[in-house]
Amino acid sequence: MSRVIVEAEPEPISLNLDRTALVIIDMQRDFLEPGGFGESLGNDVSLLGKAVGPLKTLLARARRKGVFVIHTREGHRPDLSDAPRAKVERGAPSARIGAPGPMGRILIRGEPGHDIIAELYPAPGEPVIDKPGKGAFYATDLHTVLVNRGIESLIVTGVTTEVCVHTTVREANDRGYRCVVPSDCCGSYFPEFHEMGLKMIKAQGGIFGWVSDSTRILSAMG
Ligand code: TIU
C-alpha cells in the first residue's frame, strides 16, 4: 500500500495511491480552443489554458507512480438522440450542439473538436468516459470502472471548475468517494466562479471534498 498525506483544505487528506484515480474532466478542444462549444456559449476560451501546464505535470507524475488515470469527454451521438432539447437550445443559434464549426460538428463524438487536447492525450490503456451530461457519473459506466479497480479517492481536475468538475465532485461525494481538487489543475471562463466553486467544495469542514494544488500533491506523491 502506498499511503501519502496531501496538504489540503480544510485539512490534510490521506490517500492510498493504489486506490486513488486521477480524473481529468473534459480537457477537449471544444472547450479550450476557439470555434468550439465553449466559445459558442460566449466565453473567452483562453482563460482555461492556465490549467494545462500544471495538469500535464501532475498527469506525468501520476503515470510514473502507477496512479489510475481516467479521462472524460462531454459530447453527443451524431444523431443527437442523447442530447436533451433544453441543452441543444443553449448557445448562439448558428453554433449550437451539432452545428458545423471549424473543428467539426460542435460537441459531437468523433469530431476533431470533441477530442482531448494533444498535451493531455490519453495513453493506451487509460479509460476514456464519454458523458452526455455535466457530471461524469450521469449515464456513464464510470462508477463501475472505479469499483472494479477498488478506487476510493479521486483527484478531480479539468474544466470547467463550477460546471463539470463541480457536478462530478458532487456526484462522487454522494457515491462515497473522497475527492481532492487541485486548484491550479482546473479552470473556468469566470475566475470568480472558479474561486467560489473551490470555496464551496471545502466549506463546512469539506462538505464535498478537499482543495489542494499540484505542488502539494506532487510533493506528497514523491
Ligand atoms: N460551459 C461550461 O462552463 N462548461 C461546460 O459546458 N462543460 C464542462 O464544464 N465540461
Residues whose N, C-alpha, C, O or C-beta is under 5 A from the ligand:
A	BS01	TIU	D26 E74 V159 T160 V163 C164
